[in-house]
Amino acid sequence: MKIALVGGCGSGKTTIAAELKRAGHDAYIVGQEHSEVRTLWAVRSPEAVVYLHVTLDVVRERRGEHWPGWLYKKQQQRLKNAYEAADVHVNTAEQTVEESVEAILAMFPCDGDHESSAD
């Protein structure tokens, strides 16, 4: 399944995309938070859009205590359209990576046609 991941900096897009790929999904990151193009998330015609929410406090824990609040707010504005269009919202500030991935896989299970990376 082609899954677009959107969210602000520090929301876990890269880590979660890697885990979803490992599970067999065609998961990819959309840099919507950096773009004024409101529907950038739709360019590759995803089958599902997953919005990864993160709070400013958690971004600062992950990216450094001086992460600017104005930048966080700007990214949230740029993400508004993707947030509204998302099929699933996952709060990565309150869940571990594993819990976040499990929540996504519960909504979009893999078909089992991929090889497992576990031996």
C-alpha angles and dihedrals in degrees: 000000000000107000124183115207118206131176143115126289110292095023093118101255096142095045095044093045089055091051093048090050089051088053090053105264126128092236121170140174123245116203091215091141089065097047136078088203098106096205100040087124090065098053095095093043098239120202088220137016119211119195115206111204122202131171125234090246091056092045087055091050090052100036105027136288094265096060102139119250091212090059092049090052092047091051091050089054091050090049096051096098092046090048091054093046097045119119091207134023117205122187104216090179090069101033135060120241089257093051091047092051091046090052091052093045090050088059096039111027118192118249093232095241093121130085116252118242090214120090 
